Amino acid sequence: MENDDTDKATFKQLKKYGDYFVLHSLNPKYPDIELKKGNKYTVVGKVVKKEKKY
């Protein structure tokens, strides 16, 4: 989850491409965010289940 200081959170997937990691949004209107070595990051939560009601 990412907080961009607008009080909105977006869910991301953590993906590894070779030697680097990116946060990939499931919503295509948001770009990927490359995680830079040396920076500190905090995981705010983890999605463990997705449900859809019909």
CYANA upper distance limits for C-alpha pairs under 8 A (distance plus 0.5 A):
  1 MET  CA      9 ALA  CA      6.48
  1 MET  CA     10 THR  CA      5.79
  1 MET  CA     11 PHE  CA      5.10
  1 MET  CA     12 LYS  CA      6.27
  1 MET  CA     43 VAL  CA      7.63
  1 MET  CA     44 VAL  CA      6.69
  1 MET  CA     45 GLY  CA      7.19
  2 GLU  CA      9 ALA  CA      5.86
  2 GLU  CA     10 THR  CA      5.98
  2 GLU  CA     11 PHE  CA      7.35
  2 GLU  CA     12 LYS  CA      8.01
  3 ASN  CA      7 ASP  CA      7.15
  3 ASN  CA      8 LYS  CA      6.55
  3 ASN  CA      9 ALA  CA      5.45
  3 ASN  CA     10 THR  CA      7.64
  4 ASP  CA      8 LYS  CA      7.39
  4 ASP  CA      9 ALA  CA      7.85
 10 THR  CA     25 SER  CA      8.03
 11 PHE  CA     25 SER  CA      6.87
 11 PHE  CA     26 LEU  CA      7.63
 12 LYS  CA     23 LEU  CA      5.99
 12 LYS  CA     24 HIS  CA      5.62
 12 LYS  CA     25 SER  CA      4.98
 12 LYS  CA     26 LEU  CA      6.85
 13 GLN  CA     23 LEU  CA      5.99
 13 GLN  CA     24 HIS  CA      5.42
 13 GLN  CA     25 SER  CA      6.79
 13 GLN  CA     26 LEU  CA      7.80
 14 LEU  CA     21 PHE  CA      7.38
 14 LEU  CA     22 VAL  CA      6.42
 14 LEU  CA     23 LEU  CA      5.30
 14 LEU  CA     24 HIS  CA      6.77
 15 LYS  CA     21 PHE  CA      6.09
 15 LYS  CA     22 VAL  CA      5.88
 15 LYS  CA     23 LEU  CA      6.86
 15 LYS  CA     24 HIS  CA      7.31
 16 LYS  CA     20 TYR  CA      6.35
 16 LYS  CA     21 PHE  CA      4.93
 16 LYS  CA     22 VAL  CA      6.98
 17 TYR  CA     21 PHE  CA      6.59
 17 TYR  CA     22 VAL  CA      8.24
 20 TYR  CA     34 GLU  CA      8.10
 20 TYR  CA     35 LEU  CA      7.67
 20 TYR  CA     36 LYS  CA      8.27
 21 PHE  CA     34 GLU  CA      6.65
 21 PHE  CA     35 LEU  CA      6.07
 21 PHE  CA     36 LYS  CA      8.45
 22 VAL  CA     32 ASP  CA      6.84
 22 VAL  CA     33 ILE  CA      5.89
 22 VAL  CA     34 GLU  CA      4.79
 22 VAL  CA     35 LEU  CA      5.98
 23 LEU  CA     32 ASP  CA      6.11
 23 LEU  CA     33 ILE  CA      5.59
 23 LEU  CA     34 GLU  CA      6.93
 23 LEU  CA     35 LEU  CA      7.76
 24 HIS  CA     31 PRO  CA      7.77
 24 HIS  CA     32 ASP  CA      5.22
 24 HIS  CA     33 ILE  CA      7.23
 25 SER  CA     30 TYR  CA      6.54
 25 SER  CA     31 PRO  CA      7.24
 25 SER  CA     32 ASP  CA      6.73
 35 LEU  CA     39 ASN  CA      8.19
